[in-house]
Amino acid sequence: MRYSEMLLPTTREVPSDAEIASHQLMLRAGMIRKLAGGVYSYLPLGYRTIRKIENIIREEMDRAGAQEIFMPAVQPAELWQESGRWDKYGKELLRFRDRHNRDYCFGPTHEEVVTDIVRNEIQTYRQLPKNLYQIQTKFRDEIRPRFGVMRSREFIMKDAYSFDVDEEAAEKSYNVMFEAYERIFRRCGMIFRAVEADTGAIGGSYSHEFLVTADSGEDAMVYCQSCNYAANLEKAEVAAPEENPIPEQDMLPVEEVHTPDVRTIEEVSAFIGVSPTKIVKTLIFNVDGKTVAVLVRGDEDINETKLKNYLGAGSLEMATDDEIMKVTGSPRGFAGPRGIRCSLIADYSIMNMRNFVVGANREDYHVKNCNLGRDVAIPAYADLRTVRKGDRCPRCRGEISFARGIEVGHVFKLGTKYSTAMNASFLDRDGKEKLMIMGCYGIGVSRIAAAAIEQSHDDDGIVWPMSLAPFQVIITAVNMGDGELSKAAENIYNELITEGVEALFDDRDERAGVKFKDADLLGIPLRITVGAKRLAEGNVEVRFRKTGEVRVIPLSEAAGFIRSTVDEETRKIMA
Amino acid sequence: MRYSEMLLPTTREVPSDAEIASHQLMLRAGMIRKLAGGVYSYLPLGYRTIRKIENIIREEMDRAGAQEIFMPAVQPAELWQESGRWDKYGKELLRFRDRHNRDYCFGPTHEEVVTDIVRNEIQTYRQLPKNLYQIQTKFRDEIRPRFGVMRSREFIMKDAYSFDVDEEAAEKSYNVMFEAYERIFRRCGMIFRAVEADTGAIGGSYSHEFLVTADSGEDAMVYCQSCNYAANLEKAEVAAPEENPIPEQDMLPVEEVHTPDVRTIEEVSAFIGVSPTKIVKTLIFNVDGKTVAVLVRGDEDINETKLKNYLGAGSLEMATDDEIMKVTGSPRGFAGPRGIRCSLIADYSIMNMRNFVVGANREDYHVKNCNLGRDVAIPAYADLRTVRKGDRCPRCRGEISFARGIEVGHVFKLGTKYSTAMNASFLDRDGKEKLMIMGCYGIGVSRIAAAAIEQSHDDDGIVWPMSLAPFQVIITAVNMGDGELSKAAENIYNELITEGVEALFDDRDERAGVKFKDADLLGIPLRITVGAKRLAEGNVEVRFRKTGEVRVIPLSEAAGFIRSTVDEETRKIMA
């Protein structure tokens, strides 16, 4: 491609509404343009990278035995009503009516449609397993789209859906996809981790997120230094401590303390003069309409996702003042486990506490020297707080680290959530009707482009890995006015095309400085500089964008050198 | 691909709601499934063909210098208001509001979005020409979608848009696209014609449709046997006849005839006893609020598209009884050109008529022996009727033929319709601001698949051209229970994969008859039959789907034979 002919509008200014590097650089390099909030057009340079990502994904999906299909963007409400998500999905589901006043949505995901196809076409176990995927445009009406194509409303996604006869087969399908995802992100040249994750709105039994490590990432993760445990921060487990009961003789006598208008942990700590680690916090929730008290150490917080999952709850809210009064007999701020009139669970963090402070369930009073067993019976301990520094790995007790990342993929073991709701069944070997076991597997195609840039850029611009670069090499003719020089550049360009190298020829009538700046901004891995001095010696310069290394190469060998460098880089990534 | 693993649900029954062959066969061959009215999912087999079509289009677009971009499906109302189409487009434009209550539509086409991109990024003549294309999902809320993906609401389209500095350059861009389209449809193995067409709702200066000839086609066309003239029936020109004025002495005296309640041409013809070819019909229209009388020979009809284009009219309707009374002084049925109080134009068909009958502009009266010049002055003759059998070619006076076809592509010279409305301007060589000259170019990707089937099928199923076939060869193992036989089939399959041939291996435990029927239905160009008798001789059979020809080939040469046959077929299509 000739730069002079390409729609490739670069800018020097950093766009004021772009907060993170990838958003800024994709705008500055002329890869994308905003059409509306969270809705972007891909210009030629940007779409070249998108197509490369798509091709990597397609190759790996095909290799993993998934079959490509293409489902509509416009989906009828009936299917979503059948799955129960028409009511549950909320405002992110873009709904509309057609000219005949029928309800539809712009598909944010395709569980319903694919399940409908499969239940219609598959009757027996002999037709299973199946894994169907597509690369397709989705819309989620995010309330606050931001960061360019990182969190846009319209986006390109690869989604795959597996259907299996039983749990064992479904697990195999899950693992095959898991491995395909690892290959895909590796081929995209990214540093990533697969972490255990919550199943959220999609539902299902378990799931993993693939996070590309980047400080700007919206997701936090935890991983073990010793074993391969890694999880989304929200999901990461806290290991159950060993129970170490306090001997009776060490229990001090319970003492009620007058604590007028002293309510928060900070206030209690200051007033009584004990560290928050010596206080047990009693949080009262309304869980699906029932009141539940949850105990946690004073310096910790409850992770509501964990609590919700532990209780298998549909809805979870902090209790109202009235509800608190009902179960504690006192206003907010003085709740405690002793004599509370609702069910009780405790986080592991309180398991080995002794002589601690709790609320007295009496206005303006707390209790000192409370002890488990003697004063409070705990029906169940559970992992209900978020992991923090100093915690050990729940698998191997090794040291854990924290990092931030960008979610580029997510695999879910769905189980029978959709096959139950939509009756996707088959006849097994014995002629008995069974529900298919499903999995679903998503990759944010457009987001990979942004994540790759977050992970690999410098002050001058993008630094593409070879596999995602819109062009593999850029030929910079230092002075197009110099006939000999421009002819030499043109020749190299033609040789590269013949060699099958993806080359961009900067044939513009611009100063060399402008061209170098643009080449760096675009992030093309290799740059051939054709300048008068080197040319007189029969040479050109090849510069590596990533390292800044410059090599002088004989003119006649330039195309071959580029070809073999491209091949080598590609091999390195694949290895 | 192994047939046993593929989601490839074929059916024997002809689906009752599918009227035309392509719709029936795409359903029966498991290529598509309906999700909602005019909304289809592509199953793996169908999507393979779609991808082949896309790749052919992409290669030819790139070769023609167009640059691939990707624009959103969701488009903000503001741009459509700017172009004026938000109000004009009607109910085919699917409109909706997002969660913030802003107006959007699901793009049925992308003139507005691409013009917005280009006006923002292009400032000077040095950045032109540009041709931007995309392959993308569109939605048009057709009132009566039908024929499967032939006329669906959601569909895949390639749309390209060219921007040029002047008319000459724009014409060049148009021609480059025209030639690319010819290559595309040729490579798709289709018999087609490029015909002159009306610009319709898209607007602009001129256009061509690419019609694939098929009796089931919704479009009618006319083409010359002698020269290369071809046009959409609606648009096809009637050559202006030579004027051959009637000598005064041959004009008979005008005679008013009492014709009580005799109104239609048939009634007048019967009552007076003259052929309709001796009667001039006077049709009265309301054109943008003005009344216009149009004359045409009694046996002809007015082509309203031609009339509208000739008058440059926005709206055109038959006049009301009141309007007719106002300009003729009589009720409907007795209008004539003599003394009519509105503007008058005449179709060529009356140019050389003599002593004809017309309405008298008086209730229950007609006039005999009316003559042009003496009794009626015609301010303008024009081509206002549709071509019919017996007409000659407007270019060379050669014989013309009629045919039906399916529109698979459409190229438009838009001129400045959108650049004016949206102010897409640039600075020319002299620093003067000028409007860009635009062209737009569409191909119905999903429709090509259907059109190819309409053009090439038989009673047994689809007959794919090699270039669009989802697989190039199918290997039918006659009896998978026979170990030696299934092993031989498996070997050939693996050899074909190694050779890079797209092979489907029918490894199902089905009777040979079922497999043969499915192979014919799917329309795969080549079938290798591995049967016991031939195998004992060291041979297999290769059957050509199109001709039914069967050749016996040594087992060891089968893969090589297929490889070279595929190459040869591909070459033939390209030539």
Interface residues (C-beta under 8 A of the other chain):
Chain A: M1 S4 E5 M6 L7 P9 G30 R33 L35 A36 V39 Y40 S41 Y42 L43 P44 Y47 R48 I50 R51 G65 Q67 E68 I69 F70 M71 P72 A73 V74 Q75 P76 K91 E92 L94 R95 F96 R97 D98 R99 R102 Y104 F106 V113 D116 I117 V118 N120 E121 I122 R126 Q127 K130 L132 Q136 T137 F139 D141 I143 R153 E154 I156
Chain B: M1 S4 E5 M6 L7 P9 G30 R33 L35 A36 V39 Y40 S41 Y42 L43 P44 Y47 R48 I50 R51 G65 Q67 E68 I69 F70 M71 P72 A73 V74 Q75 P76 K91 E92 L94 R95 F96 R97 D98 R99 R102 Y104 F106 V113 D116 I117 V118 N120 E121 I122 R126 Q127 K130 L132 Q136 T137 F139 D141 I143 R153 E154 I156
